C-alpha cells in the first residue's frame, strides 16, 4: 500500500510519540521491541517500503537449500 507524503509525515510523527510512550511503560524489553517493530512495519507498509511476510519467505527458502 502507498499513501501520500503528507499523511506519512503525520503518521511518522505519531509513531515517534507512540514509541516514546511505549518506552515509559513497565513492559519487558522484548515486549516493547515487539510493539515498536510491528508499528514501524505498518508505517513502512503504508509508505510502500514493506511487504508483509517477504522476509519470512526468503528465509524459508534458505533453510530448504541448506538441508540439501
KESE-418898 format. One line per 10 residues: number of its first residue (from 1); their letters; for each residue x, y, z of C-alpha. Coordinates in Angstrom, 2 decimals, padded with zeros to 5 digits. Layout:
NUM> A> X Y Z ~ ...
***
This chain:
1> XXXXXXXXXX> 000.00 000.00 000.00 ~ 001.14 003.54 -000.57 ~ -000.13 006.80 000.87 ~ 000.79 010.40 000.18 ~ 003.82 012.06 001.74 ~ 001.78 014.42 003.93 ~ -000.03 011.56 005.62 ~ 003.19 009.57 006.03 ~ 004.82 012.59 007.67 ~ 001.99 012.92 010.20
11> XXXXXXXXXX> 001.99 009.17 010.84 ~ 005.77 009.17 011.40 ~ 005.36 011.96 013.95 ~ 002.69 009.92 015.70 ~ 004.92 006.84 015.57 ~ 007.62 008.73 017.46 ~ 005.11 009.68 020.16 ~ 003.89 006.08 020.32 ~ 007.44 004.76 020.70 ~ 008.11 007.27 023.49
21> XXXXXXXXXX> 005.00 006.15 025.33 ~ 005.99 002.50 024.94 ~ 009.41 003.25 026.45 ~ 007.75 004.81 029.51 ~ 005.79 001.65 030.30 ~ 006.83 -001.17 032.61 ~ 006.67 -003.73 029.80 ~ 009.58 -006.09 029.42 ~ 012.19 -005.09 026.80 ~ 011.19 -007.84 024.36
31> XXXXXXXXXX> 007.53 -006.79 024.57 ~ 008.48 -003.17 023.92 ~ 010.53 -004.26 020.94 ~ 007.61 -006.26 019.52 ~ 005.18 -003.33 019.90 ~ 007.55 -000.87 018.23 ~ 008.68 -003.18 015.40 ~ 005.12 -004.02 014.42 ~ 004.18 -000.34 014.39 ~ 007.28 000.52 012.34
41> XXXXXXXXXX> 006.45 -002.23 009.85 ~ 002.93 -000.86 009.47 ~ 004.29 002.61 008.72 ~ 006.74 001.10 006.24 ~ 003.85 -000.80 004.60 ~ 001.74 002.33 004.09 ~ 004.87 004.05 002.72 ~ 005.30 001.30 000.14 ~ 008.57 000.15 001.72 ~ 007.44 -003.18 003.26
51> XXXXXXXXXX> 005.74 -006.36 002.07 ~ 004.33 -008.50 004.90 ~ 005.92 -011.93 005.01 ~ 008.52 -011.21 002.34 ~ 011.46 -011.79 004.68 ~ 009.93 -015.00 006.02 ~ 009.58 -016.46 002.54 ~ 013.18 -015.61 001.71 ~ 014.44 -017.08 005.00 ~ 012.42 -020.26 004.48
61> XXXXXXXX> 013.92 -020.79 001.04 ~ 017.42 -020.52 002.51 ~ 016.58 -023.16 005.11 ~ 015.36 -025.56 002.44 ~ 018.55 -025.04 000.40 ~ 020.75 -025.71 003.41 ~ 019.13 -029.09 004.02 ~ 020.11 -030.49 000.61
***
